[in-house]
Amino acid sequence: MTSNIDAVLFDAYGTLYDVYSVLARCEQAFPGKGTALSQLWRTKQLEYTWLRSLMGKYEDFEVVTRAALRFACKSLQLALDETSSKALMDEYLRLATFPEVKGALAKLSHLKLCILSNGSPRLLQSIVRNAGLESTFTQVISVHSLKVFKPHPSVYQLGVDATGVPKERIAFISSNYWDAAGATAFGFRTFWINRSKAVPDELGYPPAAVLSSLDELVTTLS
């Protein structure tokens, strides 16, 4: 089934890196509100990437993430000062990987492994370095050069151009269904990592397979 795959593109946020690993810092800053804040912050972060792409008004992921944090705090009536804002934003420089990530990537090292992410170059370089994964990825590809976010088709073309591999021979991995759908529509073979047993969106572009973790991906691609 997967013998014709030469390269694997991974989404970063939510797929390799747990965006809710900021929850502890949110709870420390605003006791009793950490879960609500981390969830609303992530929801608005994604929403702002889509809206800015549709508006043609790109700002890099760090700017978008900071704006989403301000909105989430205002919405929850939390007083966000500069010290708390910096502490929370700094968490995006050191997001934790999911437990199985390092082992799974090591088992896929015979393939060309890359990240294709909405993240800004600074944020991506930091989390890759912090996790000790610099030598794991052939390339870490940011949308920043395009100034548009996923799921715009031109972002997925970035992966083709960067790897030099035809899209039919690229596997795309994401825990975000909208991202997997966008990559499927583009022509990648996609794998949705559904850790939370979420209901798939009705977008008409289902992934090639639904997996519960990257460990299952290793079995599928081996």
C-alpha positions in Angstrom: 0.0 0.0 0.0 2.7 2.5 0.9 5.8 1.2 -0.9 5.7 4.1 -3.3 6.1 6.8 -0.6 9.5 8.6 -0.7 8.8 11.6 1.6 6.7 12.3 4.7 5.5 15.7 5.5 4.3 16.3 9.1 2.2 19.1 10.4 3.8 20.4 13.6 1.1 21.8 15.9 -1.2 19.2 17.3 0.5 16.4 15.3 4.1 16.3 16.6 3.8 19.0 19.3 1.1 19.2 21.9 -0.3 22.7 21.7 -2.1 22.1 25.0 1.2 21.6 26.8 0.7 25.4 27.5 -2.1 24.5 29.8 0.1 24.4 33.0 1.4 27.9 32.3 -2.2 29.1 31.6 -3.3 27.7 34.9 -0.3 29.2 36.7 -1.1 32.7 35.3 -4.9 32.4 35.8 -5.8 29.7 38.4 -9.0 27.8 37.6 -9.1 29.2 34.1 -6.2 27.3 32.5 -8.2 24.8 30.5 -10.7 27.3 29.2 -7.9 29.7 28.2 -5.8 27.1 26.4 -8.8 25.8 24.5 -10.1 29.2 23.4 -6.6 30.4 22.6 -6.1 27.5 20.2 -9.5 27.9 18.6 -8.9 31.6 17.9 -5.4 31.0 16.7 -6.6 28.7 14.0 -9.6 30.9 13.1 -7.3 33.9 12.7 -5.0 32.0 10.2 -8.0 31.2 8.0 -9.5 34.7 8.2 -6.2 36.3 7.4 -5.7 34.0 4.4 -9.1 34.8 3.1 -8.6 38.5 3.7 -5.2 38.5 2.0 -3.7 40.1 5.2 -1.0 37.8 6.3 0.8 38.2 9.6 3.2 35.5 10.8 2.1 32.8 13.2 3.6 34.4 16.2 1.7 37.6 15.7 -1.5 35.6 15.1 -0.9 33.6 18.2 -0.4 36.7 20.3 -3.6 38.3 19.0 -5.5 35.1 19.7 -4.2 35.1 23.3 -5.4 38.7 23.8 -8.8 37.8 22.4 -9.1 34.7 24.6 -8.2 36.7 27.8 -10.6 39.5 27.0 -13.4 37.0 26.3 -12.7 35.2 29.6 -12.3 38.5 31.4 -8.7 37.8 32.4 -6.3 40.7 32.9 -3.3 40.0 30.7 -0.3 42.1 31.5 3.0 42.1 29.6 4.7 39.7 32.0 1.9 37.1 31.7 1.7 37.6 27.9 5.5 37.0 27.5 5.4 33.9 29.8 2.5 32.4 27.8 3.9 33.2 24.4 7.3 31.8 25.4 5.6 28.4 25.8 5.4 28.3 22.0 9.2 28.2 21.9 9.3 25.0 23.9 6.1 23.0 23.2 6.3 19.4 24.3 6.2 16.6 21.7 3.6 13.8 22.1 5.1 10.8 23.9 5.5 8.5 20.9 6.9 11.1 18.5 10.7 10.6 18.9 10.5 6.8 18.7 8.2 6.8 15.7 10.3 9.3 13.8 13.4 7.2 14.5 11.7 4.2 12.9 10.8 6.2 9.8 14.3 7.5 9.3 14.7 5.6 6.1 12.3 8.1 4.5 12.7 11.8 3.8 11.1 13.4 6.8 10.0 17.1 6.8 7.8 19.5 8.7 5.3 21.6 6.7 3.8 24.1 9.1 1.9 27.3 9.6 4.5 28.2 12.2 7.0 31.0 11.7 10.6 30.1 11.1 11.6 31.3 14.6 9.0 29.3 16.4 9.7 26.1 14.4 13.4 26.3 14.8 13.0 26.7 18.5 10.7 23.7 19.1 12.7 21.4 16.8 15.9 22.3 18.6 14.3 22.1 22.0 13.1 18.6 21.3 16.5 17.5 19.9 15.1 16.7 16.5 17.4 18.9 14.3 19.0 15.9 12.6 15.6 14.1 12.1 14.1 16.4 9.5 15.5 17.0 6.0 13.8 20.3 6.0 11.5 22.4 8.2 9.2 24.3 5.9 7.2 27.3 7.0 4.4 29.0 5.2 6.1 32.3 5.9 7.7 32.5 2.5 4.3 32.4 0.8 2.5 34.6 3.3 -0.6 32.5 3.4 -1.7 29.7 5.7 -2.9 26.1 5.3 -5.1 24.8 3.9 -4.4 26.9 0.8 -3.1 24.6 -2.0 0.0 26.7 -2.5 1.2 25.7 0.9 1.1 22.0 0.0 2.9 22.8 -3.2 5.7 24.2 -1.0 6.3 20.6 0.2 6.6 19.3 -3.3 9.0 22.0 -4.3 11.1 21.7 -1.2 11.5 17.9 -1.3 11.7 17.5 -5.1 9.3 14.5 -4.7 6.1 14.3 -6.8 3.0 14.8 -4.7 1.8 11.2 -5.5 4.8 9.9 -3.6 4.4 12.1 -0.5 2.6 11.1 2.6 1.1 14.0 4.7 0.4 13.6 8.4 -1.8 15.8 10.5 -4.0 15.6 13.6 -6.0 18.5 12.2 -8.8 17.1 10.0 -9.1 20.4 8.0 -5.4 20.2 7.3 -5.6 16.5 6.2 -8.6 17.4 4.0 -6.7 20.2 2.4 -3.7 18.0 1.7 -6.0 15.3 0.3 -7.6 17.8 -2.0 -4.2 18.8 -3.2 -3.2 15.2 -4.0 -1.1 14.0 -1.1 -1.7 10.6 0.5 -2.9 11.7 3.9 -3.1 10.1 7.3 -5.2 11.7 10.0 -3.8 11.2 13.6 -7.1 11.2 15.6 -5.8 11.0 19.1 -9.0 12.4 20.6 -11.4 10.3 18.7 -12.9 13.4 17.1 -15.7 13.3 14.5 -14.4 14.1 11.0 -15.6 17.2 9.3 -17.9 17.0 6.3 -15.5 18.4 3.7 -15.6 15.6 1.2 -11.9 14.8 1.1 -11.3 11.9 3.6 -7.8 10.8 4.5 -6.3 7.6 3.2 -6.3 6.3 6.8 -7.3 7.3 10.3 -4.8 6.4 12.9 -4.7 6.9 16.7 -1.0 7.7 17.0 2.2 8.0 15.1 3.1 4.4 16.2 0.3 3.2 13.9 1.8 5.3 11.2 5.1 3.4 11.5 3.3 0.1 10.9 1.4 1.6 8.0 4.5 3.0 6.2 6.9 0.2 7.0 
